[in-house]
């Protein structure tokens, strides 16, 4: 079964990939001040998006669970949202 995350990664290879201490795989993209980090573990993809250093005002997080959600994250990263 293909997940929204699988579809997303196939279309947008990561700029950085590494393994985290907890066993998850971490993917990261950067476009200027916009950063998108995705943690994948057991088929679940959690993300953090940031556009500054203020945790309360310039960061968001969630789960990539639909193709539409994955596409919206990429559009945000590219600056079209």
N, C-alpha and C positions, 0 to 999 in steps of 0.2 A: 504494500500500500504506500503510495506516494503522499507525503505530507506537504502542507504549504511551505514548510521550511525547505524541503528537498527541491521544490520548484524554484524557490527564491535563490538558493545557493547555485543551482545550475545556471541561472541567468546572470548572476552577479558574483563572480569569484571574489573571495575575501582578499583584502590587502594584507591582512595578518591573520595567522591561524596558530593556536597553541593549545596545549592541554593544561587544564587547571588542576590544582591539588586535589579537588574533590572528584576527579575522574571525568568531568565534563570537557567538551571541546569549546574553545572560545574563538569566535570570528570577529574581526573588527574592520570597519571602514571609516575613513576620515575625508571630509570635504570642507576645508577651511575650518570654521568654528564648529561645524556639525560633526558629531561622532556617533556612530552606531556600533554597539557591542552586543553580540548574540552569544548566549551560553546554551549549548545543546547537550542534553543528558537524557538517555532513555527515550529518544524520539520527541522530547519536549523542548521547544525553543523559547527561552526567555530573553527579552531584550532590554537594553538601557540605551536611551538616546539622550544626548546632551548637546547644548549649544552655548555653554558657559560653565562657570564653576559654582554657581549658586544652586545648591541641591533643591531648594524649595521652588525656585522660579525658572530654572534653566535645565531641568532634567525630567525625564519621564521613563516609565518602565511598564512592562506587560508581557504577554505571551503572544507569540505568532501562531495563531490557530486558524487563520483563513488566508486564502490567496489574496483577497482584497486588502487585508491587514498588512501582509508582507509587501504588496505593491505600494501601499500608502507610505510605509517606512522608507522604501527606496525613493519615492518621489520627494519625500521630505529631505532625505540626505542630499539629493541632487539639487535641491533648492526650488523645486516646482510646486511645493505646498507651503 
